[in-house]
Amino acid sequence: MPGDQTDPVVLLYVHALLGEGIASYVTGETGVTVRAVPVGDSGAVAAALAGHPRVVIFERCTGVDPADLSRRAPGAVLIDVSAAVTTGPPVPEQGEPPEVEAIVHAVAGVGARHPHAS
């Protein structure tokens, strides 16, 4: 039932251009609505994660801890889209951010296997 799951995909962003851009692209490619939420709005983040998302896309930052996301959105696929560009000291290696096609594939294919799927 559609009312049982508010947002199958949640995107937590620091940078609006990145967050809104990924959300728009993924929705256009999959037809799945992506709820883009600024990390700084803790009430909106809590509400979005309480909706049992199937996928949580996030920018790693001080306010976002992947272990905490796993607890708050159990069973969700977590996708870290972080990347760093710096002219200062080296940034610790986080691995390569996923290509947008990998994000689209995860959003399109994860729904039926999620424990809260309607």
ChimeraX commands (.cxc) that place a marker at each C-alpha (Angstrom):
marker #1 position 0.00,0.00,0.00 radius 0.5
marker #1 position 1.51,3.35,-0.98 radius 0.5
marker #1 position 0.80,4.98,2.39 radius 0.5
marker #1 position 2.84,2.35,4.25 radius 0.5
marker #1 position 6.12,3.64,2.90 radius 0.5
marker #1 position 6.58,7.35,2.61 radius 0.5
marker #1 position 9.89,7.53,0.73 radius 0.5
marker #1 position 11.56,4.46,-0.76 radius 0.5
marker #1 position 14.69,6.52,-1.51 radius 0.5
marker #1 position 16.13,9.21,0.75 radius 0.5
marker #1 position 19.07,11.41,-0.21 radius 0.5
marker #1 position 20.87,13.26,2.57 radius 0.5
marker #1 position 22.88,16.16,1.21 radius 0.5
marker #1 position 25.21,18.90,2.32 radius 0.5
marker #1 position 25.48,20.59,-1.07 radius 0.5
marker #1 position 22.11,21.40,-2.63 radius 0.5
marker #1 position 23.41,21.23,-6.19 radius 0.5
marker #1 position 24.72,17.69,-5.68 radius 0.5
marker #1 position 21.70,16.49,-3.69 radius 0.5
marker #1 position 18.97,17.97,-5.84 radius 0.5
marker #1 position 20.85,17.03,-9.03 radius 0.5
marker #1 position 21.22,13.37,-8.09 radius 0.5
marker #1 position 17.61,13.23,-6.87 radius 0.5
marker #1 position 16.29,14.70,-10.10 radius 0.5
marker #1 position 18.43,12.45,-12.30 radius 0.5
marker #1 position 17.62,9.24,-10.44 radius 0.5
marker #1 position 13.89,10.02,-10.41 radius 0.5
marker #1 position 13.99,10.74,-14.14 radius 0.5
marker #1 position 15.82,7.49,-14.89 radius 0.5
marker #1 position 13.81,5.19,-12.60 radius 0.5
marker #1 position 10.46,6.86,-11.97 radius 0.5
marker #1 position 11.13,6.39,-8.24 radius 0.5
marker #1 position 10.69,9.56,-6.20 radius 0.5
marker #1 position 13.82,10.52,-4.28 radius 0.5
marker #1 position 13.30,12.61,-1.16 radius 0.5
marker #1 position 16.25,15.01,-0.91 radius 0.5
marker #1 position 16.83,16.22,2.64 radius 0.5
marker #1 position 19.49,18.66,3.85 radius 0.5
marker #1 position 21.72,17.10,6.52 radius 0.5
marker #1 position 21.41,20.26,8.62 radius 0.5
marker #1 position 17.67,19.73,9.14 radius 0.5
marker #1 position 17.76,17.04,11.84 radius 0.5
marker #1 position 13.97,16.85,12.10 radius 0.5
marker #1 position 13.58,16.25,8.37 radius 0.5
marker #1 position 16.40,13.66,8.43 radius 0.5
marker #1 position 14.75,11.81,11.33 radius 0.5
marker #1 position 11.36,11.85,9.60 radius 0.5
marker #1 position 12.82,10.63,6.31 radius 0.5
marker #1 position 14.71,7.76,7.95 radius 0.5
marker #1 position 11.66,6.79,10.02 radius 0.5
marker #1 position 9.85,6.10,6.72 radius 0.5
marker #1 position 11.80,2.84,6.22 radius 0.5
marker #1 position 13.64,3.87,3.05 radius 0.5
marker #1 position 14.88,1.12,0.75 radius 0.5
marker #1 position 17.89,3.18,-0.31 radius 0.5
marker #1 position 19.72,5.97,1.52 radius 0.5
marker #1 position 22.08,8.03,-0.62 radius 0.5
marker #1 position 24.29,10.36,1.40 radius 0.5
marker #1 position 27.19,12.77,1.40 radius 0.5
marker #1 position 29.63,11.79,4.15 radius 0.5
marker #1 position 30.17,14.70,6.53 radius 0.5
marker #1 position 30.36,15.48,10.25 radius 0.5
marker #1 position 26.58,15.08,10.64 radius 0.5
marker #1 position 26.29,11.76,8.79 radius 0.5
marker #1 position 27.64,8.51,10.22 radius 0.5
marker #1 position 27.12,5.37,8.08 radius 0.5
marker #1 position 26.84,3.16,11.19 radius 0.5
marker #1 position 24.09,5.42,12.55 radius 0.5
marker #1 position 22.31,5.32,9.18 radius 0.5
marker #1 position 22.38,1.51,9.31 radius 0.5
marker #1 position 20.69,1.58,12.71 radius 0.5
marker #1 position 18.12,4.22,11.75 radius 0.5
marker #1 position 17.27,2.67,8.36 radius 0.5
marker #1 position 17.73,-1.08,8.91 radius 0.5
marker #1 position 17.93,-3.11,5.73 radius 0.5
marker #1 position 18.40,-0.07,3.50 radius 0.5
marker #1 position 21.07,-0.01,0.82 radius 0.5
marker #1 position 23.49,2.79,1.76 radius 0.5
marker #1 position 25.24,4.68,-1.03 radius 0.5
marker #1 position 28.02,7.13,-0.15 radius 0.5
marker #1 position 28.43,9.69,-2.96 radius 0.5
marker #1 position 31.17,11.64,-1.20 radius 0.5
marker #1 position 34.20,12.93,-3.00 radius 0.5
marker #1 position 36.79,15.40,-1.82 radius 0.5
marker #1 position 38.80,17.99,-3.66 radius 0.5
marker #1 position 41.44,19.83,-1.70 radius 0.5
marker #1 position 44.59,21.88,-2.06 radius 0.5
marker #1 position 45.51,21.27,1.59 radius 0.5
marker #1 position 46.69,18.14,3.35 radius 0.5
marker #1 position 45.68,14.83,1.78 radius 0.5
marker #1 position 42.15,13.68,2.51 radius 0.5
marker #1 position 41.89,10.14,3.94 radius 0.5
marker #1 position 41.08,7.59,1.23 radius 0.5
marker #1 position 37.34,6.85,1.05 radius 0.5
marker #1 position 37.37,4.88,-2.16 radius 0.5
marker #1 position 35.89,6.06,-5.40 radius 0.5
marker #1 position 32.37,7.49,-5.29 radius 0.5
marker #1 position 29.89,5.37,-7.24 radius 0.5
marker #1 position 29.06,6.30,-10.79 radius 0.5
marker #1 position 25.54,7.62,-11.26 radius 0.5
marker #1 position 24.56,4.49,-13.23 radius 0.5
marker #1 position 25.36,2.38,-10.15 radius 0.5
marker #1 position 23.07,4.58,-8.07 radius 0.5
marker #1 position 20.27,4.28,-10.66 radius 0.5
marker #1 position 20.73,0.49,-10.73 radius 0.5
marker #1 position 20.52,0.26,-6.92 radius 0.5
marker #1 position 17.37,2.37,-6.78 radius 0.5
marker #1 position 15.68,0.48,-9.61 radius 0.5
marker #1 position 16.52,-3.00,-8.30 radius 0.5
marker #1 position 16.31,-2.93,-4.53 radius 0.5
marker #1 position 12.61,-2.45,-3.80 radius 0.5
marker #1 position 11.29,-6.00,-3.96 radius 0.5
marker #1 position 13.96,-7.31,-1.57 radius 0.5
marker #1 position 13.45,-4.72,1.18 radius 0.5
marker #1 position 11.78,-6.01,4.37 radius 0.5
marker #1 position 9.42,-3.01,4.47 radius 0.5
marker #1 position 8.40,-3.21,0.80 radius 0.5
marker #1 position 4.68,-2.85,0.30 radius 0.5
marker link #1:1,2 radius 0.2
marker link #1:2,3 radius 0.2
marker link #1:3,4 radius 0.2
marker link #1:4,5 radius 0.2
marker link #1:5,6 radius 0.2
marker link #1:6,7 radius 0.2
marker link #1:7,8 radius 0.2
marker link #1:8,9 radius 0.2
marker link #1:9,10 radius 0.2
marker link #1:10,11 radius 0.2
marker link #1:11,12 radius 0.2
marker link #1:12,13 radius 0.2
marker link #1:13,14 radius 0.2
marker link #1:14,15 radius 0.2
marker link #1:15,16 radius 0.2
marker link #1:16,17 radius 0.2
marker link #1:17,18 radius 0.2
marker link #1:18,19 radius 0.2
marker link #1:19,20 radius 0.2
marker link #1:20,21 radius 0.2
marker link #1:21,22 radius 0.2
marker link #1:22,23 radius 0.2
marker link #1:23,24 radius 0.2
marker link #1:24,25 radius 0.2
marker link #1:25,26 radius 0.2
marker link #1:26,27 radius 0.2
marker link #1:27,28 radius 0.2
marker link #1:28,29 radius 0.2
marker link #1:29,30 radius 0.2
marker link #1:30,31 radius 0.2
marker link #1:31,32 radius 0.2
marker link #1:32,33 radius 0.2
marker link #1:33,34 radius 0.2
marker link #1:34,35 radius 0.2
marker link #1:35,36 radius 0.2
marker link #1:36,37 radius 0.2
marker link #1:37,38 radius 0.2
marker link #1:38,39 radius 0.2
marker link #1:39,40 radius 0.2
marker link #1:40,41 radius 0.2
marker link #1:41,42 radius 0.2
marker link #1:42,43 radius 0.2
marker link #1:43,44 radius 0.2
marker link #1:44,45 radius 0.2
marker link #1:45,46 radius 0.2
marker link #1:46,47 radius 0.2
marker link #1:47,48 radius 0.2
marker link #1:48,49 radius 0.2
marker link #1:49,50 radius 0.2
marker link #1:50,51 radius 0.2
marker link #1:51,52 radius 0.2
marker link #1:52,53 radius 0.2
marker link #1:53,54 radius 0.2
marker link #1:54,55 radius 0.2
marker link #1:55,56 radius 0.2
marker link #1:56,57 radius 0.2
marker link #1:57,58 radius 0.2
marker link #1:58,59 radius 0.2
marker link #1:59,60 radius 0.2
marker link #1:60,61 radius 0.2
marker link #1:61,62 radius 0.2
marker link #1:62,63 radius 0.2
marker link #1:63,64 radius 0.2
marker link #1:64,65 radius 0.2
marker link #1:65,66 radius 0.2
marker link #1:66,67 radius 0.2
marker link #1:67,68 radius 0.2
marker link #1:68,69 radius 0.2
marker link #1:69,70 radius 0.2
marker link #1:70,71 radius 0.2
marker link #1:71,72 radius 0.2
marker link #1:72,73 radius 0.2
marker link #1:73,74 radius 0.2
marker link #1:74,75 radius 0.2
marker link #1:75,76 radius 0.2
marker link #1:76,77 radius 0.2
marker link #1:77,78 radius 0.2
marker link #1:78,79 radius 0.2
marker link #1:79,80 radius 0.2
marker link #1:80,81 radius 0.2
marker link #1:81,82 radius 0.2
marker link #1:82,83 radius 0.2
marker link #1:83,84 radius 0.2
marker link #1:84,85 radius 0.2
marker link #1:85,86 radius 0.2
marker link #1:86,87 radius 0.2
marker link #1:87,88 radius 0.2
marker link #1:88,89 radius 0.2
marker link #1:89,90 radius 0.2
marker link #1:90,91 radius 0.2
marker link #1:91,92 radius 0.2
marker link #1:92,93 radius 0.2
marker link #1:93,94 radius 0.2
marker link #1:94,95 radius 0.2
marker link #1:95,96 radius 0.2
marker link #1:96,97 radius 0.2
marker link #1:97,98 radius 0.2
marker link #1:98,99 radius 0.2
marker link #1:99,100 radius 0.2
marker link #1:100,101 radius 0.2
marker link #1:101,102 radius 0.2
marker link #1:102,103 radius 0.2
marker link #1:103,104 radius 0.2
marker link #1:104,105 radius 0.2
marker link #1:105,106 radius 0.2
marker link #1:106,107 radius 0.2
marker link #1:107,108 radius 0.2
marker link #1:108,109 radius 0.2
marker link #1:109,110 radius 0.2
marker link #1:110,111 radius 0.2
marker link #1:111,112 radius 0.2
marker link #1:112,113 radius 0.2
marker link #1:113,114 radius 0.2
marker link #1:114,115 radius 0.2
marker link #1:115,116 radius 0.2
marker link #1:116,117 radius 0.2
marker link #1:117,118 radius 0.2
view
